[in-house]
């Protein structure tokens, strides 16, 4: 494989100690108790630890956020708020390399992919900053007001992107924020908060509390000083967060949870070899560790051979290996726990389906899992109905369009879907039959799916609720205040 363009640190290079502590009111805050160990997914080695924030840190962060909301942040104009966010974007652009390295070290993201994804962060901030003037306009006798102090809980699969997707619209809407990042990837979140302070955001506007879900996460969800809660993660954890959020106070909650999204190849596209790189990407990017991964593939009867051949060819361009290498496109799974979960589903696949390996893992330690297909998995089985969060794609055949729609929509989840087909009438019929928040319709075989920043959507069924993206997404973090002038 190729050598990286920028020399990377050795795995055991020490990181700044401050990245393991909470960031509250614009400064590092250490917490007591036993630290949480960090494990390098590429090697399986323990390489350090970070604070378990817990109730004390959450209390301090919420108090800081409330103070900032009532004073500095709540008093500046929308234009000044936008300028500060753009200054934050500039600082992130200067630290892409460090943020990317943290993702590679903490969750095994291939360094080239990490650099590319982190570099999108400043663009996201710029987009939401441009929407701030629209929030200041009065409409139908009401003005939009910030919710106040917002709490957020983010997952580990896209550490930098997940924090920014949550934090930026919340802050752009005029709120302050207390965020708990995943215990697998807290350091990039803490660095982002430090960069925000460097850029001039007042103390208390953006606070980070690392820690476990059962301690820091539960304390944040239940805190009566939180005015609104935004969660991204698994459906099971989301259910626990909803219960905790109502235990001491009533507050609005948004949920982006699990997914088991289908991609459906229409008969007019099955013989087009150009589709398979896109089908592979939609299923296996980030080793399948993303909620919107298209991990169910539906093909017309007789199309299995074309699917297997096409996906095998596509896999050749996605080598599994050392995430420090710029040629690597699939790194290890993010943790030993996730590896064991995926291995459990692989065992189910060997009992209930025909398994087709697409590539091999490197001869190395760490939590590596290569992409596999599970052909003919039963519709009511775990491989079709449950979120795996790993590189295992269930492939099924359908007879006609009615059966395709029935199979595609037969899921407890409703996050997204992809349709590969140039037949507009058939594609529209499928779209109308799917209970999903978003649908990509790919009419050109070589095209690639993906939502733009400005496209709003809302998860359906057990994938959650609450509008994400666009002006509607930032407006969700405000509340209308009706004003009636009489006399």
PATORVEX-56714 format. One record per residue (C-alpha): residue in one letter; x, y, z. Coordinates in nm, 4 decimals, decimal comma, always signed. Example, Ala and Ser with C-alpha at 12.3 -4.5 7.8 and 13.67 -1.06 7.14 Angstrom:
<sites>
   zati         c1         c2         c3
      A    +1,2300    -0,4500    +0,7800
      S    +1,3670    -0,1060    +0,7140
</sites>
This chain:
<sites>
   zati         c1         c2         c3
      X    +0,0000    +0,0000    +0,0000
      X    +0,0951    +0,3634    -0,0438
      X    +0,2547    +0,5761    +0,2231
      X    +0,0487    +0,8612    +0,3692
      X    +0,1057    +1,2060    +0,2205
      X    +0,1448    +1,3539    +0,5705
      X    +0,3556    +1,1733    +0,8288
      X    +0,1317    +1,0407    +1,1048
      X    +0,2276    +0,9913    +1,4685
      X    +0,3037    +0,6461    +1,6016
      X    +0,0139    +0,4677    +1,7675
      X    +0,1634    +0,5224    +2,1111
      X    +0,2386    +0,8948    +2,0698
      X    +0,0910    +1,0674    +2,3786
      X    -0,1987    +1,3057    +2,3265
      X    -0,2506    +1,6261    +2,5263
      X    -0,3891    +1,5294    +2,8664
      X    -0,6513    +1,8043    +2,8450
      X    -0,8318    +1,6169    +2,5649
      X    -0,9346    +1,3599    +2,8240
      X    -1,1125    +1,6086    +3,0504
      X    -1,4404    +1,7980    +3,0266
      X    -1,4518    +2,1421    +2,8659
      X    -1,6813    +2,3623    +3,0748
      X    -1,7147    +2,7408    +3,0704
      X    -1,4206    +2,7772    +2,8351
      X    -1,1701    +2,5777    +3,0394
      X    -1,0587    +2,2255    +3,1224
      X    -1,2377    +2,0628    +3,4166
      X    -1,1057    +1,7411    +3,5674
      X    -1,3477    +1,4892    +3,7160
      X    -1,2861    +1,2425    +3,9956
      X    -1,3329    +0,8702    +3,9824
      X    -1,1784    +0,5971    +3,7726
      X    -1,0964    +0,7038    +3,4162
      X    -1,2478    +0,5195    +3,1200
      X    -0,9900    +0,3278    +2,9170
      X    -0,9363    +0,3941    +2,5469
      X    -0,8660    +0,0992    +2,3158
      X    -0,7086    +0,1321    +1,9719
      X    -0,9373    -0,0672    +1,7366
      X    -0,6555    -0,1228    +1,4871
      X    -0,4389    -0,3056    +1,7415
      X    -0,6611    -0,3946    +2,0363
      X    -0,4183    -0,2168    +2,2709
      X    -0,5235    +0,0073    +2,5588
      X    -0,3532    +0,3428    +2,5150
      X    -0,4920    +0,5843    +2,7704
      X    -0,8020    +0,7022    +2,9485
      X    -1,0402    +0,9921    +2,9940
      X    -1,2756    +1,1243    +3,2592
      X    -1,6099    +0,9790    +3,3610
      X    -1,7993    +1,3072    +3,3763
      X    -2,1051    +1,2037    +3,5770
      X    -2,3607    +1,4231    +3,7516
      X    -2,1150    +1,6735    +3,8973
      X    -1,9669    +1,7643    +3,5589
      X    -2,3117    +1,7754    +3,3963
      X    -2,4406    +2,0081    +3,6700
      X    -2,1469    +2,2432    +3,6190
      X    -2,1861    +2,2384    +3,2408
      X    -2,5591    +2,3103    +3,2551
      X    -2,5036    +2,5988    +3,4970
      X    -2,2370    +2,7408    +3,2664
      X    -2,4621    +2,7058    +2,9613
      X    -2,7500    +2,8780    +3,1436
      X    -2,5274    +3,1681    +3,2436
      X    -2,4001    +3,2130    +2,8863
      X    -2,7529    +3,1985    +2,7456
      X    -2,8800    +3,4628    +2,9840
      X    -2,5803    +3,6896    +2,9298
      X    -2,3305    +3,7040    +2,6400
      X    -2,4780    +3,4593    +2,3897
      X    -2,8353    +3,5638    +2,4476
      X    -2,7564    +3,9315    +2,3895
      X    -2,5517    +3,9335    +2,0695
      X    -2,7082    +3,9933    +1,7312
      X    -2,7649    +3,7235    +1,4726
      X    -2,4922    +3,8771    +1,2578
      X    -2,2395    +3,8612    +1,5411
      X    -2,3437    +3,5022    +1,6144
      X    -2,2828    +3,4103    +1,2500
      X    -1,9415    +3,5807    +1,2537
      X    -1,8319    +3,3833    +1,5591
      X    -1,9458    +3,0569    +1,4035
      X    -1,7505    +3,1381    +1,0867
      X    -1,4431    +3,2091    +1,2990
      X    -1,4915    +2,8641    +1,4531
      X    -1,5096    +2,7161    +1,1040
      X    -1,1775    +2,8791    +1,0205
      X    -1,0117    +2,7278    +1,3278
      X    -1,1459    +2,3823    +1,2372
      X    -1,0059    +2,4205    +0,8861
      X    -0,6641    +2,4804    +1,0424
      X    -0,6891    +2,1630    +1,2528
      X    -0,8221    +1,9122    +0,9989
      X    -0,5137    +1,6958    +1,0327
      X    -0,5355    +1,6701    +1,4119
      X    -0,9098    +1,5995    +1,4096
      X    -0,8645    +1,3357    +1,1401
      X    -0,5868    +1,1669    +1,3363
      X    -0,8094    +1,1494    +1,6444
      X    -1,0773    +0,9703    +1,4404
      X    -0,8228    +0,7216    +1,3083
      X    -0,6817    +0,6596    +1,6552
      X    -1,0098    +0,6353    +1,8450
      X    -1,2464    +0,4561    +1,6029
      X    -1,0204    +0,3261    +1,3251
      X    -1,1470    +0,5500    +1,0438
      X    -0,9078    +0,5337    +0,7446
      X    -0,7033    +0,8517    +0,7500
      X    -0,7854    +0,9585    +0,3939
      X    -1,1575    +0,9253    +0,4628
      X    -1,1209    +1,1057    +0,7961
      X    -0,9440    +1,4007    +0,6341
      X    -1,2088    +1,4292    +0,3649
      X    -1,4986    +1,4118    +0,6091
      X    -1,3527    +1,6538    +0,8653
      X    -1,2823    +1,9040    +0,5877
      X    -1,6585    +1,9233    +0,5227
      X    -1,7159    +2,0607    +0,8724
      X    -1,6360    +2,4262    +0,7963
      X    -1,8713    +2,4106    +0,4956
      X    -2,1526    +2,2858    +0,7211
      X    -2,0924    +2,5723    +0,9635
      X    -2,0935    +2,8231    +0,6800
      X    -2,4235    +2,6888    +0,5533
      X    -2,6018    +2,7174    +0,8876
      X    -2,4502    +3,0592    +0,9555
      X    -2,6093    +3,1767    +0,6298
      X    -2,9543    +3,0743    +0,7595
      X    -2,9419    +3,2878    +1,0755
      X    -3,1033    +3,5971    +0,9137
      X    -3,4087    +3,3877    +0,8198
      X    -3,4635    +3,3067    +1,1886
      X    -3,4792    +3,6752    +1,2810
      X    -3,7741    +3,7488    +1,0523
      X    -4,1174    +3,7831    +1,2124
      X    -4,3864    +3,5667    +1,0542
      X    -4,7609    +3,5433    +1,1170
      X    -4,7425    +3,7647    +1,4245
      X    -4,4731    +3,5562    +1,5956
      X    -4,0965    +3,5581    +1,6349
      X    -3,8671    +3,2590    +1,6740
      X    -3,6847    +3,2376    +2,0069
      X    -3,4043    +2,9985    +2,1028
      X    -3,5070    +2,7059    +2,3207
      X    -3,2394    +2,7893    +2,5781
      X    -2,9957    +2,5275    +2,7099
      X    -2,9921    +2,2242    +2,4821
      X    -2,8413    +1,8871    +2,5717
      X    -2,7047    +1,6552    +2,3029
      X    -2,5745    +1,2986    +2,3006
      X    -2,3770    +1,1822    +1,9969
      X    -2,2449    +0,8429    +1,8802
      X    -1,8985    +0,7235    +1,7850
      X    -1,9240    +0,6342    +1,4166
      X    -1,8500    +0,9849    +1,2782
      X    -1,6975    +1,1644    +1,5785
      X    -1,6345    +1,5095    +1,4295
      X    -1,9284    +1,5127    +1,1879
      X    -2,1772    +1,3916    +1,4498
      X    -2,0794    +1,6683    +1,6910
      X    -2,0989    +1,9381    +1,4235
      X    -2,4273    +1,8151    +1,2768
      X    -2,5749    +1,8451    +1,6258
      X    -2,3937    +2,1500    +1,7609
      X    -2,3985    +2,3888    +1,4663
      X    -2,7759    +2,4295    +1,4119
      X    -2,8294    +2,4416    +1,7892
      X    -2,5791    +2,7248    +1,8313
      X    -2,6846    +2,9016    +1,5114
      X    -3,0398    +2,9137    +1,6468
      X    -2,9097    +3,1043    +1,9507
      X    -2,9045    +2,8248    +2,2081
      X    -2,6209    +2,7160    +2,4327
      X    -2,5162    +2,3522    +2,4450
      X    -2,3992    +2,0737    +2,6726
      X    -2,2880    +1,7754    +2,4674
      X    -2,1852    +1,4267    +2,5730
      X    -1,9831    +1,2516    +2,3014
      X    -1,9477    +0,8761    +2,2818
      X    -1,7129    +0,7115    +2,5268
      X    -1,5290    +0,5640    +2,2256
      X    -1,4475    +0,9027    +2,0729
      X    -1,4533    +1,1972    +2,3166
      X    -1,1304    +1,3702    +2,2228
      X    -1,2312    +1,5134    +1,8858
      X    -1,5418    +1,6617    +2,0522
      X    -1,3342    +1,8204    +2,3269
      X    -1,0917    +1,9605    +2,0692
      X    -1,3849    +2,1085    +1,8747
      X    -1,5050    +2,2867    +2,1886
      X    -1,1566    +2,4223    +2,2576
      X    -1,1380    +2,5514    +1,8998
      X    -1,4742    +2,7239    +1,9477
      X    -1,3350    +2,9053    +2,2510
      X    -1,0230    +2,9969    +2,0535
      X    -1,2511    +3,1461    +1,7879
      X    -1,4192    +3,3737    +2,0423
      X    -1,7368    +3,1911    +2,1410
      X    -1,8116    +3,3085    +2,4963
      X    -1,7456    +3,0711    +2,7886
      X    -2,0375    +2,8374    +2,8468
      X    -2,1779    +2,8455    +2,4934
      X    -2,0350    +2,5048    +2,4014
      X    -1,9566    +2,2571    +2,6808
      X    -1,8311    +1,8989    +2,6441
      X    -1,8730    +1,6348    +2,9128
      X    -1,7071    +1,3000    +2,8371
      X    -1,8200    +0,9833    +3,0070
      X    -2,0312    +0,6720    +2,9801
      X    -2,3919    +0,6610    +2,8763
      X    -2,5150    +0,5216    +3,2082
      X    -2,3464    +0,8006    +3,4063
      X    -2,2867    +1,1201    +3,2079
      X    -2,5488    +1,0438    +2,9433
      X    -2,8221    +0,9557    +3,1901
      X    -2,7452    +1,2617    +3,4026
      X    -2,7655    +1,4908    +3,1015
      X    -3,0893    +1,3392    +2,9674
      X    -3,2645    +1,3682    +3,3052
      X    -3,1320    +1,7118    +3,4017
      X    -3,4134    +1,9578    +3,4806
      X    -3,1985    +2,2482    +3,3617
      X    -3,2003    +2,1213    +3,0038
      X    -3,4682    +2,2904    +2,7903
      X    -3,4430    +2,0513    +2,4932
      X    -3,2606    +1,7270    +2,4203
      X    -3,1181    +1,5982    +2,0907
      X    -3,0047    +1,2356    +2,0656
      X    -2,8284    +1,0376    +1,7927
      X    -2,7640    +0,6679    +1,8485
      X    -2,9251    +0,3277    +1,8625
      X    -3,2998    +0,2844    +1,8977
      X    -3,2590    +0,0890    +2,2207
      X    -3,0506    +0,3633    +2,3799
      X    -3,2900    +0,6231    +2,2424
      X    -3,5778    +0,4596    +2,4280
      X    -3,3800    +0,4822    +2,7525
      X    -3,2972    +0,8474    +2,6816
      X    -3,6654    +0,9315    +2,6273
      X    -3,7576    +0,7720    +2,9600
      X    -3,4783    +0,9577    +3,1409
      X    -3,5648    +1,2890    +2,9757
      X    -3,9158    +1,2850    +3,1269
      X    -3,8129    +1,1607    +3,4705
      X    -3,7620    +1,5059    +3,6258
      X    -3,8974    +1,7561    +3,3750
      X    -4,0916    +1,7701    +3,0492
      X    -3,8805    +1,8815    +2,7545
      X    -3,8938    +1,8454    +2,3740
      X    -3,6734    +1,5694    +2,2373
      X    -3,5419    +1,4871    +1,8900
      X    -3,4278    +1,1350    +1,8046
      X    -3,2168    +1,0059    +1,5160
      X    -3,1875    +0,6368    +1,5873
      X    -3,1192    +0,3096    +1,4115
      X    -3,1782    +0,2046    +1,0545
      X    -3,2037    -0,0967    +0,8274
      X    -3,2327    +0,0869    +0,5003
      X    -3,3002    -0,0924    +0,1716
      X    -3,1565    -0,0312    -0,1707
      X    -3,3691    -0,1649    -0,4515
      X    -3,2435    -0,2355    -0,8038
      X    -3,5190    -0,2128    -1,0648
      X    -3,5195    -0,4575    -1,3589
      X    -3,3985    -0,1914    -1,6047
      X    -3,0771    -0,1403    -1,4033
      X    -2,9743    -0,4887    -1,2918
      X    -2,7495    -0,5485    -1,5952
      X    -2,5747    -0,2115    -1,5651
      X    -2,2267    -0,2822    -1,4220
      X    -2,1765    +0,0865    -1,3354
      X    -2,4192    +0,0655    -1,0420
      X    -2,2218    -0,1751    -0,8264
      X    -1,9558    +0,0661    -0,6931
      X    -2,2415    +0,2867    -0,5698
      X    -2,4315    -0,0089    -0,4232
      X    -2,1140    -0,1192    -0,2434
      X    -2,0468    +0,2306    -0,1087
      X    -2,4040    +0,2661    +0,0198
      X    -2,3752    -0,0613    +0,2126
      X    -2,0136    -0,0814    +0,3257
      X    -1,8734    +0,2698    +0,3666
      X    -1,7286    +0,3042    +0,7172
      X    -1,7496    -0,0758    +0,7366
      X    -2,1280    -0,0482    +0,7527
      X    -2,1102    +0,1520    +1,0773
      X    -2,3627    +0,4246    +1,0011
      X    -2,7333    +0,4427    +1,0675
      X    -2,8274    +0,5206    +0,7067
      X    -2,6228    +0,2344    +0,5563
      X    -2,8214    +0,0552    +0,2859
      X    -2,7723    -0,2911    +0,4334
      X    -3,0596    -0,4659    +0,2532
      X    -3,0284    -0,5180    -0,1216
      X    -3,3346    -0,6192    -0,3255
      X    -3,2812    -0,7406    -0,6837
      X    -3,5252    -0,8853    -0,9404
      X    -3,5463    -1,2634    -0,9636
      X    -3,2517    -1,3953    -1,1593
      X    -3,0354    -1,0971    -1,0558
      X    -2,8307    -1,2597    -0,7786
      X    -2,5403    -1,3560    -1,0041
      X    -2,5111    -1,0009    -1,1405
      X    -2,5185    -0,8615    -0,7864
      X    -2,2504    -1,0986    -0,6558
      X    -2,0240    -1,0446    -0,9551
      X    -2,0666    -0,6676    -0,9473
      X    -2,0082    -0,6359    -0,5730
      X    -1,7013    -0,8597    -0,5850
      X    -1,5533    -0,6348    -0,8519
      X    -1,6408    -0,3230    -0,6507
      X    -1,4785    -0,4671    -0,3362
      X    -1,1416    -0,4697    -0,5111
      X    -1,1377    -0,0900    -0,4859
      X    -1,2105    -0,0984    -0,1090
      X    -0,9100    -0,2640    +0,0568
      X    -0,9372    -0,3484    +0,4273
      X    -0,6273    -0,2585    +0,6229
      X    -0,4253    -0,0312    +0,8477
      X    -0,6265    +0,2927    +0,8810
      X    -0,3055    +0,4989    +0,8799
      X    -0,2441    +0,4007    +0,5179
      X    -0,3971    +0,6365    +0,2616
      X    -0,4784    +0,3407    +0,0346
      X    -0,7016    +0,1825    +0,3006
      X    -1,0730    +0,2447    +0,2487
      X    -1,2106    +0,0111    +0,5176
      X    -1,0534    +0,0062    +0,8608
      X    -1,1343    -0,1992    +1,1699
      X    -1,4653    -0,1937    +1,3511
      X    -1,4663    +0,0709    +1,6203
      X    -1,4500    -0,1495    +1,9291
      X    -1,4194    -0,5028    +2,0576
      X    -1,7860    -0,4912    +2,1575
      X    -1,8928    -0,3982    +1,8057
      X    -1,6697    -0,6703    +1,6632
      X    -1,8366    -0,9327    +1,8814
      X    -2,1802    -0,8048    +1,7814
      X    -2,0959    -0,8335    +1,4115
      X    -1,9448    -1,1785    +1,4617
      X    -2,2713    -1,2887    +1,6219
      X    -2,4648    -1,1833    +1,3137
      X    -2,2103    -1,3577    +1,0904
      X    -2,2847    -1,6799    +1,2753
      X    -2,6552    -1,6268    +1,2144
      X    -2,5787    -1,5708    +0,8458
      X    -2,3927    -1,9016    +0,8236
      X    -2,6950    -2,0824    +0,9668
      X    -2,9717    -1,9083    +0,7737
      X    -2,8272    -1,7822    +0,4434
      X    -2,5600    -1,8372    +0,1808
      X    -2,2555    -1,6321    +0,2784
      X    -2,0345    -1,4806    +0,0071
      X    -1,7102    -1,3122    +0,1233
      X    -1,6134    -1,0109    -0,0866
      X    -1,2588    -0,9571    +0,0416
      X    -1,0210    -1,0570    +0,3195
      X    -0,8935    -0,8897    +0,6355
      X    -0,5232    -0,8169    +0,6927
      X    -0,3176    -1,0551    +0,8997
      X    -0,3065    -0,8224    +1,1983
      X    -0,4440    -0,7739    +1,5453
      X    -0,7389    -0,5449    +1,5927
      X    -1,1123    -0,5597    +1,5252
      X    -1,1157    -0,6181    +1,1498
      X    -1,4134    -0,7565    +0,9584
      X    -1,4282    -0,7866    +0,5805
      X    -1,7446    -0,7208    +0,3732
      X    -1,9748    -1,0177    +0,3216
      X    -2,3058    -1,0892    +0,1485
      X    -2,5844    -1,2977    +0,2992
      X    -2,7920    -1,4366    +0,0106
      X    -3,1496    -1,5483    +0,0620
      X    -3,1809    -1,4450    +0,4267
      X    -3,5396    -1,4951    +0,5521
      X    -3,7535    -1,1814    +0,5602
      X    -3,8485    -1,2265    +0,9252
      X    -3,4942    -1,3110    +1,0356
      X    -3,2365    -1,1043    +1,2222
      X    -3,0247    -1,0293    +0,9143
      X    -3,3156    -0,8476    +0,7479
      X    -3,4959    -0,6999    +1,0481
      X    -3,2178    -0,5947    +1,2882
      X    -2,9517    -0,3261    +1,2613
      X    -2,6090    -0,4926    +1,2453
      X    -2,3848    -0,1855    +1,2153
      X    -2,1190    -0,3827    +1,0340
      X    -2,0087    -0,4990    +0,6876
      X    -2,2806    -0,7576    +0,6211
      X    -2,5289    -0,7000    +0,3365
      X    -2,8486    -0,9074    +0,3136
      X    -2,9395    -0,9738    -0,0516
      X    -3,2906    -1,0857    -0,1520
      X    -3,4825    -1,1396    -0,4759
      X    -3,8284    -1,0060    -0,5574
      X    -4,0800    -1,1180    -0,8183
      X    -4,2666    -0,8007    -0,9141
      X    -4,2822    -0,4402    -0,8027
      X    -4,5545    -0,5052    -0,5465
      X    -4,3376    -0,7655    -0,3758
      X    -4,0354    -0,5356    -0,3944
      X    -4,2261    -0,2587    -0,2146
      X    -4,3616    -0,4998    +0,0453
      X    -4,0179    -0,6429    +0,1242
      X    -3,8463    -0,3032    +0,1256
      X    -4,0988    -0,1460    +0,3642
      X    -4,1234    -0,4487    +0,5935
      X    -3,8909    -0,3143    +0,8609
      X    -3,9241    -0,1587    +1,2052
      X    -3,6986    +0,1224    +1,0806
      X    -3,7687    +0,4101    +0,8437
      X    -3,4542    +0,6157    +0,7961
      X    -3,3664    +0,6014    +0,4265
      X    -3,3742    +0,4044    +0,1020
      X    -3,2119    +0,4028    -0,2414
      X    -3,3751    +0,3069    -0,5705
      X    -3,1587    +0,2223    -0,8708
      X    -3,3643    +0,2583    -1,1874
      X    -3,4330    +0,4837    -1,4867
      X    -3,8017    +0,3911    -1,5046
      X    -3,9461    +0,7052    -1,3443
      X    -4,2986    +0,5667    -1,3047
      X    -4,1742    +0,2515    -1,1333
      X    -3,9401    +0,4490    -0,9088
      X    -4,2155    +0,6917    -0,8075
      X    -4,4411    +0,3985    -0,7238
      X    -4,1742    +0,2514    -0,4962
      X    -4,1093    +0,5869    -0,3282
      X    -4,4790    +0,6264    -0,2499
      X    -4,4831    +0,2843    -0,0860
      X    -4,1892    +0,3432    +0,1510
      X    -4,2242    +0,4843    +0,5030
      X    -3,8788    +0,6415    +0,5161
      X    -3,7420    +0,9862    +0,5924
      X    -3,5411    +1,0101    +0,2715
      X    -3,5155    +0,8284    -0,0609
      X    -3,2366    +0,8527    -0,3191
      X    -3,3573    +0,7761    -0,6730
      X    -3,0592    +0,6973    -0,8981
      X    -3,1524    +0,7118    -1,2674
      X    -2,7963    +0,7221    -1,4055
      X    -2,5952    +0,4056    -1,3259
      X    -2,2750    +0,5890    -1,2336
      X    -2,4460    +0,8487    -1,0103
      X    -2,4050    +0,8445    -0,6332
      X    -2,6658    +0,9056    -0,3616
      X    -2,6446    +1,1618    -0,0849
      X    -2,8395    +1,4397    +0,0871
      X    -2,7298    +1,8020    +0,0516
      X    -2,6919    +2,0273    +0,3557
      X    -3,0165    +2,2062    +0,2714
      X    -3,2401    +1,9011    +0,2383
      X    -3,4691    +1,8528    +0,5409
      X    -3,5869    +1,5065    +0,6396
      X    -3,7412    +1,3325    +0,9388
      X    -3,6809    +0,9712    +1,0470
      X    -3,9838    +0,7425    +1,0539
      X    -4,0946    +0,4466    +1,2645
      X    -3,8259    +0,3229    +1,5086
      X    -3,5610    +0,5380    +1,3410
      X    -3,6756    +0,8368    +1,5433
      X    -3,8450    +1,1729    +1,5021
      X    -3,7558    +1,5389    +1,4621
      X    -3,6638    +1,7288    +1,1461
      X    -3,2973    +1,7304    +1,0433
      X    -3,1273    +1,9573    +0,7905
      X    -3,2058    +2,2800    +0,6115
      X    -3,3946    +2,5776    +0,7481
      X    -3,6525    +2,3434    +0,8989
      X    -3,3732    +2,1671    +1,0867
      X    -3,2385    +2,4837    +1,2478
      X    -3,5915    +2,6114    +1,3164
      X    -3,6572    +2,2948    +1,5185
      X    -3,4234    +2,4333    +1,7845
      X    -3,6339    +2,7456    +1,8259
      X    -3,9855    +2,8061    +1,9537
      X    -4,2421    +3,0565    +1,8253
      X    -4,3411    +3,3409    +2,0557
      X    -4,6667    +3,5065    +1,9568
      X    -4,6795    +3,8813    +2,0121
      X    -5,0106    +4,0678    +2,0216
      X    -4,9997    +4,4483    +2,0460
      X    -5,3387    +4,5811    +2,1543
      X    -5,4565    +4,9392    +2,2009
</sites>
